C-alpha cells in the first residue's frame, strides 16, 4: 500500500490531503513514517510470541487506508481507466521479447542462463519503469512521422 500511495501521489492521482486524516494520524504522513510505524508495531506486538501480530490500532488504520486506495486508486481512478492500454503495452513487449530474445540486454540474462525465454522476457519487462516501458513500446511499435 505504501508504495502505491507514493506512486499515486507522484502521478497526480492523489493528493496527501485526500488521504483520510485518521489513517495519517496513526500511520504517518510520509512513506518512511508509515513503514516505520508498521514495522515497529509488528515487532512490538510479536516480541516473545510464536506468531506475527499487529495491534488493532495499526490494523484498523491500515485497513482504512487499503479501503481508501481501492476506492480512489485501484478501482475508481484515471489510472484504472488506462488499464487496457497498459495490458496492451505489456503484452506487446512480452511477445516482442519472446520472438526477439537477442533484444533482451545481456545484463538481464546473466545469472539466469537456465531460465526459459518466457521467464527472461517477464523479468526484463517487470524491471522496467512505467515511462521506460511506454518509451520502448513507442520505439518498437509506433511509426515515426515522415518529413515531407
C-alpha positions as a Python dict, from the first residue, in 0.01 Angstrom:
ca = {
    (1, 'X'): (0, 0, 0),
    (2, 'X'): (276, 246, 90),
    (3, 'X'): (448, 222, -249),
    (4, 'X'): (113, 257, -422),
    (5, 'X'): (38, 573, -224),
    (6, 'X'): (372, 722, -327),
    (7, 'X'): (311, 628, -691),
    (8, 'X'): (-39, 778, -681),
    (9, 'X'): (91, 1100, -521),
    (10, 'X'): (369, 1132, -779),
    (11, 'X'): (128, 1051, -1061),
    (12, 'X'): (-119, 1317, -951),
    (13, 'X'): (-393, 1061, -884),
    (14, 'X'): (-397, 1151, -513),
    (15, 'X'): (-313, 1449, -301),
    (16, 'X'): (-185, 1397, 51),
    (17, 'X'): (-479, 1599, 182),
    (18, 'X'): (-722, 1347, 29),
    (19, 'X'): (-592, 1057, 241),
    (20, 'X'): (-818, 1007, 546),
    (21, 'X'): (-680, 1201, 842),
    (22, 'X'): (-745, 910, 1080),
    (23, 'X'): (-504, 695, 873),
    (24, 'X'): (-239, 966, 864),
    (25, 'X'): (-265, 1025, 1241),
    (26, 'X'): (-191, 661, 1318),
    (27, 'X'): (45, 561, 1037),
    (28, 'X'): (221, 886, 946),
    (29, 'X'): (220, 1139, 666),
    (30, 'X'): (523, 1010, 473),
    (31, 'X'): (623, 679, 321),
    (32, 'X'): (910, 649, 569),
    (33, 'X'): (687, 716, 870),
    (34, 'X'): (420, 469, 755),
    (35, 'X'): (675, 191, 700),
    (36, 'X'): (843, 266, 1034),
    (37, 'X'): (510, 266, 1219),
    (38, 'X'): (402, -65, 1069),
    (39, 'X'): (735, -242, 1123),
    (40, 'X'): (778, -108, 1477),
    (41, 'X'): (423, -213, 1563),
    (42, 'X'): (473, -565, 1427),
    (43, 'X'): (799, -605, 1620),
    (44, 'X'): (645, -471, 1942),
    (45, 'X'): (331, -683, 1915),
    (46, 'X'): (515, -1001, 1812),
    (47, 'X'): (804, -983, 2059),
    (48, 'X'): (829, -1304, 2260),
    (49, 'X'): (538, -1468, 2078),
    (50, 'X'): (534, -1752, 1828),
    (51, 'X'): (333, -1557, 1575),
    (52, 'X'): (345, -1232, 1383),
    (53, 'X'): (96, -981, 1523),
    (54, 'X'): (-12, -625, 1459),
    (55, 'X'): (-200, -401, 1701),
    (56, 'X'): (-569, -339, 1639),
    (57, 'X'): (-499, 36, 1609),
    (58, 'X'): (-246, -8, 1326),
    (59, 'X'): (-455, -285, 1165),
    (60, 'X'): (-763, -60, 1158),
    (61, 'X'): (-566, 231, 1012),
    (62, 'X'): (-409, 1, 752),
    (63, 'X'): (-749, -143, 657),
    (64, 'X'): (-889, 210, 633),
    (65, 'X'): (-601, 306, 404),
    (66, 'X'): (-647, -9, 196),
    (67, 'X'): (-1018, 63, 151),
    (68, 'X'): (-939, 424, 56),
    (69, 'X'): (-685, 306, -203),
    (70, 'X'): (-931, 61, -358),
    (71, 'X'): (-1198, 329, -388),
    (72, 'X'): (-971, 605, -514),
    (73, 'X'): (-681, 442, -695),
    (74, 'X'): (-720, 72, -772),
    (75, 'X'): (-1081, 85, -894),
    (76, 'X'): (-1209, 440, -918),
    (77, 'X'): (-926, 637, -1075),
    (78, 'X'): (-799, 768, -1404),
    (79, 'X'): (-520, 511, -1377),
    (80, 'X'): (-777, 230, -1375),
    (81, 'X'): (-923, 371, -1697),
    (82, 'X'): (-581, 323, -1858),
    (83, 'X'): (-563, -44, -1761),
    (84, 'X'): (-645, -188, -2106),
    (85, 'X'): (-381, 29, -2269),
    (86, 'X'): (-130, -84, -2008),
    (87, 'X'): (-214, -450, -2068),
    (88, 'X'): (-167, -396, -2441),
    (89, 'X'): (177, -241, -2387),
    (90, 'X'): (293, -521, -2157),
    (91, 'X'): (158, -799, -2380),
    (92, 'X'): (312, -643, -2691),
    (93, 'X'): (650, -607, -2522),
    (94, 'X'): (631, -964, -2394),
    (95, 'X'): (553, -1105, -2740),
    (96, 'X'): (830, -894, -2893),
    (97, 'X'): (1098, -1012, -2648),
    (98, 'X'): (991, -1377, -2670),
    (99, 'X'): (1021, -1354, -3050),
    (100, 'X'): (1342, -1144, -3032),
    (101, 'X'): (1538, -1277, -2733),
    (102, 'X'): (1859, -1115, -2856),
    (103, 'X'): (1700, -778, -2778),
    (104, 'X'): (1699, -853, -2404),
    (105, 'X'): (2011, -685, -2262),
    (106, 'X'): (2282, -932, -2164),
    (107, 'X'): (2292, -797, -1808),
    (108, 'X'): (1934, -920, -1767),
    (109, 'X'): (2035, -1269, -1876),
    (110, 'X'): (2347, -1314, -1659),
    (111, 'X'): (2267, -1534, -1364),
    (112, 'X'): (1951, -1657, -1538),
    (113, 'X'): (2108, -1859, -1819),
    (114, 'X'): (1897, -2163, -1729),
    (115, 'X'): (1570, -1968, -1746),
    (116, 'X'): (1346, -2009, -2049),
    (117, 'X'): (1288, -1713, -2279),
    (118, 'X'): (939, -1654, -2141),
    (119, 'X'): (1081, -1607, -1790),
    (120, 'X'): (1360, -1381, -1918),
    (121, 'X'): (1109, -1166, -2106),
    (122, 'X'): (885, -1141, -1797),
    (123, 'X'): (1175, -1050, -1571),
    (124, 'X'): (1304, -786, -1813),
    (125, 'X'): (962, -622, -1851),
    (126, 'X'): (896, -641, -1476),
    (127, 'X'): (1214, -441, -1417),
    (128, 'X'): (1105, -158, -1648),
    (129, 'X'): (970, 167, -1510),
    (130, 'X'): (633, 277, -1649),
    (131, 'X'): (798, 551, -1852),
    (132, 'X'): (1066, 319, -1992),
    (133, 'X'): (803, 60, -2095),
    (134, 'X'): (592, 323, -2273),
    (135, 'X'): (901, 464, -2447),
    (136, 'X'): (1016, 116, -2552),
    (137, 'X'): (665, 35, -2682),
    (138, 'X'): (663, 361, -2879),
    (139, 'X'): (1009, 288, -3019),
    (140, 'X'): (914, -64, -3126),
    (141, 'X'): (553, -27, -3243),
    (142, 'X'): (465, 334, -3325),
    (143, 'X'): (583, 462, -3663),
    (144, 'X'): (795, 774, -3665),
    (145, 'X'): (636, 1065, -3851),
    (146, 'X'): (764, 1122, -4201),
    (147, 'X'): (913, 1450, -4303),
    (148, 'X'): (759, 1590, -4617),
}
